[in-house]
Amino acid sequence: HFKNQEEIIQALLYSGEQKLTSDLNLARASSKNPFEQITAIAHTYWQFSLENRGLHKLMFSSGGGLHKKLFPAPSSYRVFLQTVRDGLIKESSEMPRPRYNSIARTMWAWMYGLLVLQMTDILDREKLKQDPVEEGMLVFKTLFRNAVDEEKIKNKK
């Protein structure tokens, strides 16, 4: 039994965060290649949001910032951030740490934005010629590699 509505919402948020984090960890474990890991994470996050539309909306769009209060650094995001960091470290040990965070934030924002477009029916998947997650990951792979190349050039100067 719950004392009030906020306790019910907290229980739902905890449950959703645990499920999403678990799913993302499984996606990460599906490969040793960082690009494949990030792609699997993106697909998993996409699938979670489609299968749990109401919960996803509650988790990431709840008024009053309850999710942020309960999870100042959500474990679901940390799985993603660590995957990006590990991938960049494999590609280039010269990459400065703040760069990992900016790339991860940009990718997470893209995934979240894509999900919002899907959940609000603005994105019509049937009219798309390519899977929007795969399409975005192609762009991010290029950005990923360009960031690594840029650091290598900068460090040679």
DABEL-V722322 format. One record per pair of residues at least 6 apart in sequence whose ideal C-beta (glycine too) atoms are under 6 Angstrom apart, sorted by the first residue. I is the first residue (numbers start at 1). J is the second residue. D is the distance in whole Angstrom. If there is no record, write none. Layout:
i:I j:J d:D
i:I j:J d:D
This chain:
i:2 j:8 d:5
i:13 j:59 d:6
i:13 j:67 d:6
i:13 j:70 d:6
i:16 j:55 d:5
i:16 j:59 d:5
i:17 j:71 d:6
i:20 j:48 d:5
i:20 j:76 d:4
i:21 j:75 d:4
i:21 j:76 d:5
i:23 j:44 d:5
i:23 j:48 d:6
i:24 j:41 d:5
i:24 j:44 d:6
i:24 j:76 d:6
i:24 j:79 d:4
i:25 j:79 d:6
i:27 j:40 d:4
i:27 j:41 d:5
i:27 j:44 d:4
i:28 j:37 d:5
i:28 j:83 d:5
i:30 j:40 d:5
i:31 j:37 d:5
i:34 j:87 d:3
i:34 j:90 d:6
i:35 j:141 d:6
i:37 j:83 d:5
i:38 j:83 d:6
i:39 j:137 d:5
i:41 j:80 d:6
i:42 j:111 d:6
i:42 j:133 d:5
i:43 j:133 d:5
i:45 j:111 d:6
i:46 j:133 d:5
i:49 j:56 d:4
i:49 j:115 d:4
i:53 j:119 d:6
i:59 j:67 d:6
i:81 j:104 d:4
i:84 j:100 d:6
i:84 j:103 d:6
i:84 j:104 d:4
i:85 j:100 d:4
i:88 j:95 d:5
i:88 j:100 d:5
i:91 j:148 d:4
i:92 j:148 d:4
i:92 j:151 d:5
i:94 j:151 d:5
i:94 j:155 d:5
i:95 j:151 d:5
i:107 j:140 d:6
i:110 j:136 d:6
i:114 j:132 d:6
i:117 j:123 d:4
